[in-house]
Amino acid sequence: MGKRNLIRNLLVIGLLAGIYALVQLLAAKRVLLPYDLQILGLICVNIMLAVSLNLINGFTGQFSIGHAGFFGIGAYASAYLTVVHGTPFLIALLIGAGFAALVGVLIGLPTLRLQGDYLAIATLGFGEIIRVVILNIPSIGGARGFSGISRMTTFGHTYLFMILTVVIIKNFISSYHGRACIAVREDELASEALGINTTFYKVSAFTIGAFFAGLAGGLFSHFMGYINPATNQIGFLKSIDILIMVVLGGLGSITGSVGAAIFLTLIPELLRGLAEYRMVVYPIILILVMLFRPSGLLGGKELSWEAIANLYYKVTRKKPEQDANTSATDCLLQINKLSVSFGGLRAISNVDMSVSEGELVGLIGPNGAGKTTLFNALTGLCRPTSGEIIFFGQNLTKKPAHYICHEGITRTFQNIRLFKSLTALENLRIAYHQNMHYSFSSGILQTIRAKRQEEEAAEHAYAMLEIVGLTPYAHERAVNLSYGNQRKLEIARALVTKPKLLLLDEPAAGMNPAETQELLNLIRSLRSDFGLTIILIEHDMNLVMNLCERIFVLDYGVLIAQGSVEEVRSNEQVIQAYLGADA
């Protein structure tokens, strides 16, 4: 595998070097004129902008339309440093990009708490604020624009930095940090439940995207020799141009962004001979593409053979370590006077529960009794109004969801929350997030440590797929799996986080009797093989009575009974509230 990667990398390097050498040869022979080199340089700049925005919009799922603001910050900051202060070109470039990244952090922290249209409006406003601020700073030209910038950027500079941008963002996406960003795009709630700090990764993607947009801006200003805020260089229309490149190429496709940036930079130049018709033909082409290929040219796919490499892990996979200690002796979870209110509605009222290590207990009650709300409180997806949650002696009452997952509480959901556009294997590799510890830089540089941990994650994921009987579906998208297999995949994904306490929210819902029996056997085997403590919400009383050792009963948010199966089955209050006299 290492030899194959080496050969592939050498071929890619050779191809890229060959393209550069060819351009230089054609330029030397005057086949390519200075104007042609300028267009090639603009293509490289636009690729940097499209790929960096795709990291935010396509891979992390945050709808930002103010990317030209970061481009402008990098352009003006680096130009100001070189013109006014005589700062060396490369240092000015990095400072300008760093300043754009810093602004990205400051903008991202508040705005990324918004979603959808609200986030789009906020980032649009940011881009316009940057443009207006620039227009009112006389030292950088104001409305006249910033001219007299030394043309220090060559085609070689833009080409090199474009390659670095693509490689760095591609490696980032391939790392567990990048998979966390993709998980955020797919389902923020499920991501938090799997131990992923969604706010951190949204801001990280926003910052990285801002850095490379600023870098592109610095290259652009020193390539053109001027910046004019009155033209389509740093304003709203530039942001829209970048967004169109991302959408046209395909959200979540780096190679799609590269292709779209090339296409949309060349098309206006190729159509210049059509004079006034050029601006009509251009949008018509875009409309046709969006009508017949709404997911973009590549639709989130990449032109690569990386998926084939995953088969290696299937051959060399190892089973995860298992702990067969299932003794139910020590108190694992203690819930004291827990209440959860939503306005005037009290969903949970003064609930006291105690679960010992190794137990398998049921949580039952009629619809609306507060069972799922209790799970949400235990996993940090909603904040209790009062009371406390003690897990292994630690108070988790006010802790965020990703922290609680790290401490060993993981759950499944009543309505399945898989990352549906990802494969079964990718779902499990994302769940291994909290067991990965290499840095951002290690992921970008693809160090030995990063590769070793990635192999370990893939091996663990394959082994878990084998345990739940889903190995044949490793590379099948989760949305294409049968309902029963989706349930099993969600349980497997929860197990990959190596929990101490597993919360199962109606795992048998929608299953036929044969699937339910298979699920019952699976839960028993997982409990014994992994030494799990399990709390089960379920309406199938046959499953609950045959599987659980103790049962808690909720009704209107109040715990009305607890005890063994026989005690609960014969409890008059439970019969009246839930089971019915026939039970």
C-alpha positions as CSV (number, residue, x, y, z in Angstrom):
1,M,0.0,0.0,0.0
2,G,2.8,2.4,0.9
3,K,4.5,1.7,-2.5
4,R,1.3,2.3,-4.3
5,N,0.8,5.6,-2.6
6,L,4.5,6.6,-3.4
7,I,4.0,5.8,-7.1
8,R,0.7,7.7,-7.2
9,N,2.3,10.7,-5.4
10,L,5.3,10.7,-7.8
11,L,2.9,10.6,-10.8
12,V,0.9,13.5,-9.5
13,I,4.0,15.6,-8.7
14,G,5.4,14.7,-12.2
15,L,2.1,15.8,-13.8
16,L,2.0,19.1,-11.9
17,A,5.7,19.8,-12.7
18,G,5.1,19.0,-16.3
19,I,2.2,21.4,-16.6
20,Y,4.3,24.2,-15.1
21,A,7.2,23.4,-17.4
22,L,4.9,23.4,-20.4
23,V,3.5,26.8,-19.5
24,Q,7.0,28.3,-19.1
25,L,8.1,26.8,-22.4
26,L,5.1,28.2,-24.3
27,A,5.6,31.6,-22.6
28,A,9.3,31.6,-23.6
29,K,8.4,30.8,-27.2
30,R,5.7,33.6,-27.2
31,V,2.9,31.1,-27.8
32,L,1.4,32.2,-24.5
33,L,1.4,36.0,-24.2
34,P,1.4,38.0,-21.0
35,Y,-2.3,38.3,-21.1
36,D,-2.6,34.5,-21.3
37,L,-0.4,34.1,-18.3
38,Q,-2.6,36.7,-16.5
39,I,-5.7,34.5,-17.2
40,L,-3.8,31.4,-16.0
41,G,-2.9,33.3,-12.8
42,L,-6.5,34.3,-12.3
43,I,-7.6,30.7,-12.7
44,C,-5.2,29.7,-9.9
45,V,-6.5,32.5,-7.7
46,N,-10.1,31.5,-8.4
47,I,-9.3,27.8,-7.6
48,M,-8.0,28.9,-4.2
49,L,-11.2,30.8,-3.5
50,A,-13.5,28.1,-4.7
51,V,-11.8,25.3,-2.8
52,S,-11.5,27.4,0.4
53,L,-15.2,28.3,0.3
54,N,-16.1,24.7,-0.5
55,L,-14.5,23.7,2.8
56,I,-17.0,26.0,4.6
57,N,-20.1,25.5,2.4
58,G,-19.7,22.1,0.9
59,F,-17.8,20.0,3.5
60,T,-19.0,21.7,6.7
61,G,-22.4,22.7,5.5
62,Q,-22.4,26.4,6.6
63,F,-23.9,28.7,4.0
64,S,-21.5,31.6,3.8
65,I,-21.8,34.2,1.0
66,G,-19.3,36.8,2.2
67,H,-16.1,35.1,1.1
68,A,-14.9,38.0,-1.0
69,G,-14.6,39.9,2.3
70,F,-11.7,37.7,3.4
71,F,-10.2,38.0,-0.2
72,G,-10.3,41.8,0.2
73,I,-8.7,41.8,3.6
74,G,-5.8,39.7,2.4
75,A,-5.4,41.8,-0.8
76,Y,-5.4,45.2,1.0
77,A,-3.4,44.1,4.0
78,S,-0.5,42.5,2.0
79,A,-0.5,45.3,-0.5
80,Y,-0.4,47.9,2.3
81,L,2.5,46.1,4.0
82,T,4.6,45.9,0.8
83,V,3.9,49.4,-0.5
84,V,3.9,51.5,2.7
85,H,6.2,49.5,5.0
86,G,8.4,47.7,2.5
87,T,7.6,44.3,4.0
88,P,9.0,41.4,2.0
89,F,6.5,39.9,-0.3
90,L,6.1,36.4,1.2
91,I,5.9,37.8,4.7
92,A,3.3,40.3,3.6
93,L,1.3,37.5,2.0
94,L,1.3,35.4,5.2
95,I,0.5,38.4,7.4
96,G,-2.4,39.3,5.2
97,A,-3.8,35.8,5.1
98,G,-3.3,35.5,8.9
99,F,-5.2,38.8,9.4
100,A,-8.0,37.4,7.2
101,A,-8.0,34.2,9.4
102,L,-8.2,36.3,12.6
103,V,-11.2,38.2,11.3
104,G,-12.6,34.8,10.3
105,V,-12.4,33.7,14.0
106,L,-14.0,36.9,15.2
107,I,-16.8,36.7,12.6
108,G,-17.2,33.0,12.9
109,L,-17.7,32.7,16.7
110,P,-21.0,34.7,16.7
111,T,-22.3,34.1,13.2
112,L,-21.8,30.3,13.1
113,R,-24.4,29.9,15.9
114,L,-26.8,30.8,13.2
115,Q,-28.0,28.4,10.5
116,G,-29.3,28.5,7.0
117,D,-30.6,31.8,5.7
118,Y,-29.7,33.7,8.8
119,L,-26.0,32.6,8.5
120,A,-26.1,33.6,4.8
121,I,-27.5,37.1,5.6
122,A,-24.9,37.6,8.4
123,T,-22.0,36.6,6.2
124,L,-23.4,38.7,3.3
125,G,-23.5,41.7,5.7
126,F,-19.9,41.0,6.8
127,G,-18.7,41.1,3.2
128,E,-20.5,44.4,2.6
129,I,-19.1,45.9,5.8
130,I,-15.6,45.1,4.7
131,R,-16.2,46.7,1.3
132,V,-17.6,49.9,2.9
133,V,-14.8,50.1,5.4
134,I,-12.2,49.8,2.6
135,L,-14.0,52.6,0.7
136,N,-13.5,54.9,3.6
137,I,-9.8,54.4,4.4
138,P,-7.9,57.1,2.4
139,S,-4.5,55.5,3.2
140,I,-5.3,52.5,1.0
141,G,-7.0,54.6,-1.8
142,G,-10.6,54.7,-0.6
143,A,-13.1,54.7,-3.5
144,R,-10.3,55.3,-6.0
145,G,-8.7,52.0,-5.4
146,F,-5.2,51.0,-4.3
147,S,-2.8,51.4,-7.2
148,G,1.0,51.4,-7.5
149,I,1.3,47.9,-6.0
150,S,4.5,46.1,-7.1
151,R,3.7,43.2,-9.4
152,M,5.7,40.6,-7.3
153,T,3.4,37.7,-8.1
154,T,4.2,35.6,-11.1
155,F,2.3,32.7,-12.6
156,G,4.7,30.4,-10.7
157,H,3.6,32.0,-7.4
158,T,-0.1,31.6,-8.1
159,Y,0.4,28.0,-9.4
160,L,2.5,26.9,-6.4
161,F,0.1,28.4,-3.8
162,M,-2.9,27.0,-5.6
163,I,-1.4,23.5,-5.4
164,L,-0.6,24.0,-1.7
165,T,-4.1,25.2,-1.0
166,V,-5.7,22.2,-2.7
167,V,-3.3,19.7,-1.1
168,I,-3.7,21.2,2.4
169,I,-7.5,21.3,2.3
170,K,-7.7,17.8,0.7
171,N,-5.5,16.4,3.4
172,F,-7.5,18.2,6.1
173,I,-10.7,16.7,4.8
174,S,-9.1,13.3,4.7
175,S,-8.2,13.6,8.4
176,Y,-10.5,13.0,11.4
177,H,-10.7,16.7,11.8
178,G,-12.2,16.9,8.3
179,R,-14.5,14.0,8.9
180,A,-15.8,15.9,12.0
181,C,-16.6,18.9,9.7
182,I,-18.5,16.5,7.3
183,A,-20.4,15.1,10.3
184,V,-21.4,18.6,11.3
185,R,-22.8,19.1,7.7
186,E,-24.7,15.8,7.9
187,D,-26.3,16.2,11.4
188,E,-25.1,18.5,14.1
189,L,-27.1,16.9,16.8
190,A,-25.8,13.4,16.1
191,S,-22.3,14.8,15.8
192,E,-22.5,16.3,19.3
193,A,-23.8,13.0,20.6
194,L,-20.7,11.3,19.2
195,G,-18.3,13.6,21.0
196,I,-17.7,16.1,18.3
197,N,-17.4,19.8,19.4
198,T,-19.4,21.2,16.5
199,T,-18.8,24.8,17.3
200,F,-15.0,24.3,17.3
201,Y,-15.0,22.6,13.9
202,K,-17.4,25.1,12.3
203,V,-15.1,27.9,13.4
204,S,-12.0,26.0,12.4
205,A,-13.3,25.4,8.9
206,F,-14.4,29.1,8.7
207,T,-10.9,30.2,9.8
208,I,-9.0,27.9,7.4
209,G,-11.2,29.0,4.5
210,A,-10.7,32.7,5.5
211,F,-6.9,32.1,5.6
212,F,-6.7,30.8,2.0
213,A,-9.1,33.4,0.7
214,G,-6.8,36.1,2.2
215,L,-3.8,34.4,0.7
216,A,-5.6,34.4,-2.7
217,G,-6.3,38.1,-2.2
218,G,-2.6,38.9,-1.5
219,L,-1.5,37.0,-4.6
220,F,-4.2,38.8,-6.7
221,S,-3.2,42.3,-5.6
222,H,0.5,41.8,-6.4
223,F,-0.4,40.0,-9.6
224,M,-2.7,42.8,-11.0
225,G,-0.8,45.8,-9.5
226,Y,-4.0,47.4,-8.3
227,I,-7.3,46.7,-6.4
228,N,-10.4,48.6,-7.2
229,P,-13.4,48.2,-4.8
230,A,-15.7,49.8,-7.3
231,T,-15.3,46.9,-9.7
232,N,-16.2,43.2,-9.2
233,Q,-13.1,42.4,-7.2
234,I,-14.1,42.4,-3.5
235,G,-17.8,43.1,-3.3
236,F,-21.0,41.1,-3.3
237,L,-20.8,40.1,-6.9
238,K,-17.3,38.6,-6.3
239,S,-18.8,36.5,-3.4
240,I,-21.5,35.3,-5.7
241,D,-19.0,34.4,-8.4
242,I,-17.1,32.2,-5.9
243,L,-20.3,30.7,-4.6
244,I,-21.3,29.8,-8.2
245,M,-18.0,28.0,-8.7
246,V,-18.6,25.9,-5.6
247,V,-22.2,25.0,-6.5
248,L,-21.4,24.4,-10.1
249,G,-18.5,22.1,-9.3
250,G,-20.4,20.3,-6.6
251,L,-20.7,21.0,-2.9
252,G,-18.2,18.7,-1.1
253,S,-16.0,18.1,-4.2
254,I,-12.6,19.6,-4.4
255,T,-12.0,18.5,-7.9
256,G,-15.4,19.8,-8.8
257,S,-14.4,23.3,-7.5
258,V,-11.1,23.1,-9.4
259,G,-13.0,22.3,-12.7
260,A,-15.7,24.9,-12.1
261,A,-13.1,27.6,-11.3
262,I,-11.3,26.9,-14.6
263,F,-14.5,26.8,-16.6
264,L,-16.0,30.0,-15.1
265,T,-12.8,31.9,-15.5
266,L,-12.2,30.9,-19.1
267,I,-15.8,31.2,-20.4
268,P,-16.0,35.0,-20.1
269,E,-12.7,35.3,-22.0
270,L,-13.8,32.8,-24.7
271,L,-17.0,34.7,-25.1
272,R,-15.5,38.2,-25.4
273,G,-15.9,38.2,-29.1
274,L,-19.7,38.0,-28.7
275,A,-19.6,41.5,-27.2
276,E,-23.0,42.3,-25.6
277,Y,-24.2,38.7,-26.0
278,R,-21.4,37.5,-23.8
279,M,-23.3,38.3,-20.6
280,V,-26.4,36.5,-21.9
281,V,-24.7,33.3,-22.9
282,Y,-22.8,33.0,-19.6
283,P,-25.9,32.8,-17.3
284,I,-27.7,30.6,-19.9
285,I,-24.9,28.1,-19.6
286,L,-25.2,28.2,-15.8
287,I,-29.0,27.8,-15.9
288,L,-28.7,24.8,-18.2
289,V,-26.1,23.1,-15.9
290,M,-28.2,23.8,-12.8
291,L,-31.3,22.4,-14.5
292,F,-29.8,19.2,-15.7
293,R,-27.1,18.7,-13.0
294,P,-28.5,20.4,-9.9
295,S,-25.9,18.7,-7.6
296,G,-23.1,20.2,-9.6
297,L,-20.7,18.7,-12.1
298,L,-19.3,16.1,-9.7
299,G,-22.1,16.1,-7.1
300,G,-19.8,15.8,-4.1
301,K,-17.7,13.1,-5.7
302,E,-13.9,13.3,-6.3
303,L,-11.9,12.2,-9.4
304,S,-9.7,9.8,-7.4
305,W,-9.1,6.2,-6.6
306,E,-9.0,6.7,-2.8
307,A,-12.0,4.5,-2.2
308,I,-10.2,1.5,-3.5
309,A,-7.6,1.9,-0.8
310,N,-10.2,1.3,1.8
311,L,-10.4,-2.3,0.7
312,Y,-7.0,-2.8,2.3
313,Y,-8.5,-2.3,5.7
314,K,-11.0,-5.0,5.1
315,V,-8.2,-7.5,4.6
316,T,-6.1,-6.4,7.6
317,R,-8.9,-5.5,10.1
318,K,-8.6,-6.5,13.7
319,K,-11.4,-6.9,16.2
320,P,-11.7,-4.2,18.9
321,E,-10.7,-4.9,22.4
322,Q,-13.6,-6.3,24.4
323,D,-14.2,-6.3,28.1
324,A,-16.3,-9.2,29.3
325,N,-16.7,-7.9,32.8
326,T,-20.4,-7.5,33.2
327,S,-20.7,-7.4,37.0
328,A,-23.5,-5.1,38.2
329,T,-22.0,-4.1,41.5
330,D,-20.9,-0.4,41.4
331,C,-23.2,2.5,40.9
332,L,-22.6,3.9,37.5
333,L,-25.3,6.5,37.1
334,Q,-27.1,8.5,39.7
335,I,-29.9,10.9,38.8
336,N,-31.1,13.1,41.7
337,K,-34.3,15.2,41.5
338,L,-33.9,15.8,37.8
339,S,-36.4,18.2,36.2
340,V,-36.6,19.5,32.6
341,S,-39.0,22.3,31.7
342,F,-39.8,23.9,28.3
343,G,-41.5,27.2,29.2
344,G,-44.6,26.3,31.2
345,L,-44.4,22.6,30.3
346,R,-42.5,20.4,32.7
347,A,-41.4,17.3,30.7
348,I,-39.5,15.7,33.5
349,S,-40.3,16.3,37.2
350,N,-38.0,15.4,40.1
351,V,-36.9,12.0,38.7
352,D,-34.5,9.9,40.9
353,M,-32.8,6.9,39.2
354,S,-29.8,4.8,40.0
355,V,-28.2,2.4,37.6
356,S,-25.4,0.0,38.6
357,E,-22.5,-0.9,36.4
358,G,-23.3,-3.8,34.0
359,E,-27.1,-3.6,34.4
360,L,-29.5,-3.7,31.5
361,V,-32.6,-1.7,32.5
362,G,-35.7,-0.6,30.7
363,L,-37.4,2.8,30.6
364,I,-41.0,2.6,29.6
365,G,-44.1,4.7,29.6
366,P,-46.8,6.1,27.3
367,N,-46.0,8.5,24.5
368,G,-45.2,11.9,25.8
369,A,-44.1,10.5,29.2
370,G,-40.7,12.2,28.9
371,K,-38.5,9.2,28.1
372,T,-36.6,10.7,25.2
373,T,-36.3,14.0,27.1
374,L,-34.6,12.2,29.9
375,F,-32.1,10.7,27.4
376,N,-31.6,14.2,26.0
377,A,-30.8,15.5,29.4
378,L,-28.4,12.6,30.1
379,T,-26.5,13.2,26.9
380,G,-26.4,17.0,27.1
381,L,-28.8,17.7,24.2
382,C,-31.1,19.7,26.6
383,R,-30.2,21.4,29.8
384,P,-32.0,20.3,33.0
385,T,-34.0,22.9,34.9
386,S,-32.9,21.5,38.2
387,G,-31.4,18.4,39.8
388,E,-28.1,16.6,38.9
389,I,-26.7,13.8,36.9
390,I,-23.8,11.9,38.5
391,F,-21.8,9.5,36.3
392,F,-18.9,7.6,37.8
393,G,-18.9,10.2,40.6
394,Q,-18.6,13.2,38.2
395,N,-21.4,15.8,37.9
396,L,-22.4,16.0,34.2
397,T,-25.5,18.1,34.7
398,K,-24.3,21.2,32.8
399,K,-21.8,19.6,30.5
400,P,-22.1,19.9,26.7
401,A,-23.0,16.8,24.6
402,H,-19.5,16.2,23.2
403,Y,-18.0,16.2,26.7
404,I,-20.5,13.7,28.0
405,C,-19.8,11.4,25.1
406,H,-16.1,11.6,25.9
407,E,-16.9,10.6,29.5
408,G,-18.6,7.4,28.2
409,I,-22.3,8.0,27.6
410,T,-23.5,7.4,24.0
411,R,-26.9,7.0,22.6
412,T,-29.0,6.1,19.6
413,F,-32.0,8.1,18.5
414,Q,-35.7,7.4,18.3
415,N,-35.7,8.7,14.7
416,I,-32.5,7.3,13.2
417,R,-29.9,10.0,12.8
418,L,-27.2,8.5,10.6
419,F,-25.0,10.5,8.3
420,K,-27.1,9.3,5.4
421,S,-25.1,10.5,2.4
422,L,-22.0,8.8,3.8
423,T,-21.2,5.1,3.7
424,A,-21.6,2.7,6.6
425,L,-17.8,2.7,7.0
426,E,-17.5,6.5,7.0
427,N,-20.3,6.7,9.6
428,L,-18.2,4.5,12.0
429,R,-14.9,6.2,11.2
430,I,-16.5,9.5,12.2
431,A,-17.6,8.0,15.5
432,Y,-14.0,7.0,16.3
433,H,-13.3,10.8,16.5
434,Q,-12.6,11.0,20.2
435,N,-10.0,8.2,20.0
436,M,-8.0,10.2,17.4
437,H,-5.3,12.5,18.8
438,Y,-3.1,13.7,16.0
439,S,-2.9,17.5,15.3
440,F,-4.2,19.6,12.5
441,S,-0.7,19.9,11.1
442,S,-0.2,16.1,11.3
443,G,-3.3,15.6,9.3
444,I,-2.4,18.1,6.7
445,L,1.1,16.7,6.3
446,Q,-0.1,13.1,6.5
447,T,2.5,12.1,9.1
448,I,3.2,8.6,10.1
449,R,1.3,9.1,13.3
450,A,-1.7,10.4,11.5
451,K,-1.6,7.5,9.0
452,R,-1.3,4.9,11.8
453,Q,-4.3,6.3,13.7
454,E,-6.3,6.4,10.5
455,E,-5.5,2.8,9.9
456,E,-6.5,2.0,13.4
457,A,-9.8,3.8,13.0
458,A,-10.6,1.9,9.8
459,E,-9.7,-1.4,11.3
460,H,-11.9,-0.7,14.3
461,A,-14.8,0.4,12.1
462,Y,-14.5,-2.8,9.9
463,A,-14.4,-5.0,13.0
464,M,-17.6,-3.3,14.4
465,L,-19.4,-3.8,11.0
466,E,-18.5,-7.5,11.2
467,I,-19.9,-7.7,14.8
468,V,-23.3,-6.3,13.8
469,G,-23.3,-8.2,10.5
470,L,-22.9,-5.3,8.1
471,T,-19.5,-6.0,6.5
472,P,-21.1,-6.5,3.0
473,Y,-22.5,-3.0,3.2
474,A,-19.3,-1.2,4.3
475,H,-19.2,1.0,1.2
476,E,-22.9,1.3,0.8
477,R,-24.4,4.8,1.6
478,A,-26.4,4.7,4.9
479,V,-29.5,6.0,3.1
480,N,-29.6,2.9,0.9
481,L,-29.6,0.4,3.8
482,S,-32.7,-1.3,4.9
483,Y,-34.5,0.0,8.0
484,G,-33.3,-2.8,10.2
485,N,-29.7,-2.4,9.0
486,Q,-29.8,1.3,9.6
487,R,-30.8,0.6,13.2
488,K,-27.9,-1.9,13.5
489,L,-25.5,0.7,12.0
490,E,-26.6,3.3,14.4
491,I,-25.9,1.0,17.3
492,A,-22.5,0.1,15.8
493,R,-21.7,3.8,15.5
494,A,-22.5,4.3,19.1
495,L,-20.3,1.4,20.1
496,V,-17.3,2.8,18.2
497,T,-17.1,5.6,20.7
498,K,-16.3,3.0,23.4
499,P,-19.1,3.9,25.8
500,K,-19.5,2.8,29.4
501,L,-23.2,3.5,29.3
502,L,-25.3,2.9,26.1
503,L,-28.7,4.5,25.7
504,L,-31.0,2.9,23.2
505,D,-34.0,4.9,22.2
506,E,-36.7,2.6,20.7
507,P,-34.2,0.4,18.7
508,A,-37.0,-2.1,17.7
509,A,-39.4,0.6,16.4
510,G,-40.6,-0.4,12.9
511,M,-39.0,-3.9,13.0
512,N,-40.8,-7.2,12.2
513,P,-40.8,-10.0,14.8
514,A,-37.7,-11.7,13.2
515,E,-35.7,-8.5,13.2
516,T,-36.8,-7.8,16.8
517,Q,-35.5,-11.2,17.9
518,E,-32.3,-10.6,16.0
519,L,-31.9,-7.2,17.8
520,L,-32.6,-8.8,21.2
521,N,-29.8,-11.4,20.6
522,L,-27.5,-8.6,19.4
523,I,-28.1,-6.4,22.5
524,R,-27.4,-9.4,24.8
525,S,-24.2,-10.3,23.0
526,L,-23.0,-6.7,23.0
527,R,-23.7,-6.3,26.7
528,S,-21.7,-9.5,27.6
529,D,-18.9,-8.9,25.1
530,F,-18.3,-5.3,25.8
531,G,-19.2,-5.1,29.5
532,L,-21.8,-2.4,28.7
533,T,-24.4,-0.9,30.9
534,I,-27.5,-0.3,28.9
535,I,-30.7,1.7,29.4
536,L,-33.4,0.8,26.8
537,I,-36.5,2.8,25.8
538,E,-38.9,0.5,24.1
539,H,-42.7,0.1,23.5
540,D,-42.3,-3.6,22.6
541,M,-43.1,-5.1,26.0
542,N,-42.1,-8.6,24.9
543,L,-38.6,-7.3,24.2
544,V,-38.5,-5.3,27.4
545,M,-39.7,-8.1,29.6
546,N,-37.3,-10.7,28.0
547,L,-34.3,-8.5,28.0
548,C,-34.3,-6.1,31.0
549,E,-33.4,-6.9,34.6
550,R,-35.0,-3.8,36.0
551,I,-37.6,-1.4,34.7
552,F,-38.3,2.3,35.3
553,V,-41.7,3.7,34.4
554,L,-42.4,7.3,33.5
555,D,-45.8,8.9,33.2
556,Y,-46.2,12.7,32.5
557,G,-42.6,13.2,33.4
558,V,-43.0,11.5,36.8
559,L,-41.3,8.3,37.8
560,I,-44.3,6.2,39.0
561,A,-42.6,2.8,39.5
562,Q,-39.3,0.9,39.4
563,G,-38.2,-2.6,40.1
564,S,-37.9,-6.0,38.6
565,V,-39.9,-7.2,35.7
566,E,-42.4,-9.0,37.9
567,E,-42.8,-6.0,40.3
568,V,-43.5,-3.6,37.4
569,R,-45.8,-6.0,35.6
570,S,-48.0,-6.4,38.7
571,N,-47.9,-2.7,39.7
572,E,-51.5,-1.3,39.6
573,Q,-50.4,2.2,38.8
574,V,-48.3,1.0,35.9
575,I,-51.2,-1.1,34.6
576,Q,-53.6,1.8,34.7
577,A,-51.1,4.3,33.2
578,Y,-49.5,2.1,30.5
579,L,-49.8,-1.6,30.3
580,G,-53.6,-1.9,30.5
581,A,-55.6,-4.6,32.4
582,D,-55.0,-7.3,29.7
583,A,-51.2,-7.1,30.2
